Amino acid sequence: MPFRTFIVSDEYFNGFTVSINVKPGSTLQIIIDKVKKSLIEHLTSLNLDMLIKRAEDIVWHIHNMGLDDIIDTDQEVYVCTHCRQ
């Protein structure tokens, strides 16, 4: 089960990086939810309430990569909030 590095691309959270174990049965949405949860946990530990609210409200996505692409690559994967798919 490969660990992959995910990096947030966003106006406020740009560069936030987390390593996630991509398990069998994972979906892009499960991965996005894990990235989001990790960011919110870090913000919560610092009591950054306004940023927590912003992170909760963002529509997150991974584009130009499917689940098989993520599993088959060692490259960093970007979770984007800037644009719509």
N, C-alpha and C positions, 0 to 999 in steps of 0.2 A: 504494500500500500504506500504509494509515493507521497512524500511531503512536497508541497509546492509553495513557492513564495508569491504572495499576492500583495500588490501595492495599490493604494488608493490614489486616484487622480481626481482632485477636487479643489475648489477654491480655498477652502478652510483646512482640509485634512490631507492635502497633497503630501505624498511621501510616507504616510502611515503604512507600515509593513508588518505582515503577519505570515507565519508559516502554518499551513493547514494540511492535515492528512486527508488526502482525497481517497475516500473509501469506496469500495464497490457499492453501487446503488446511489452514489452521490448524483446530484444534479447541479446545474449552474446556479439555480436558486438556493439550494442548500449551501453551496460554497459562498455565495453572496451574503446569505444570512449569517454565516460564521464570521466573515470579515466584519460585517456590521456589528455583530455582537461583541467581538473582540475590541473594536474601536470604542463602543459605548461603555464597556467594562473599564477600559483605560480612562476614559473621560470621567466616569463615575468615581473612580478611585481618587481623582483630583478635584472632585466636587465642581466640575465645570458644567453647571446645569443648562446654560443657554446653548452650549455646544452639543450637549446631549440631545436637546430638543431638535436642533438642526440635523444631527446625524439620524435621528429617528424619522424625520420627515423626508429625507432624501430618497429619490428613486435611483437605485443602484443597478448597474448592469455590467456584463462582460461582453464585449463585441469582438468580432473577428476571430473568435476561438470557440470551439465546441468542447464538450467534456473529454472526448477522445484526444483532442489537440492538447489539452491541459495535462492529461495523463502521460502523453507521449513526449512531452518537452521538458527540458530542464530550465527553460527560460522563465523569467519573472512574468506574472500575469497581472494585467492592470484591471482594476475594478473602477469603472468610470461613473461620474455623476454629472458630467458637463453636458452631454448631448442625449438625444433620444435615439433609440434604434429605429 
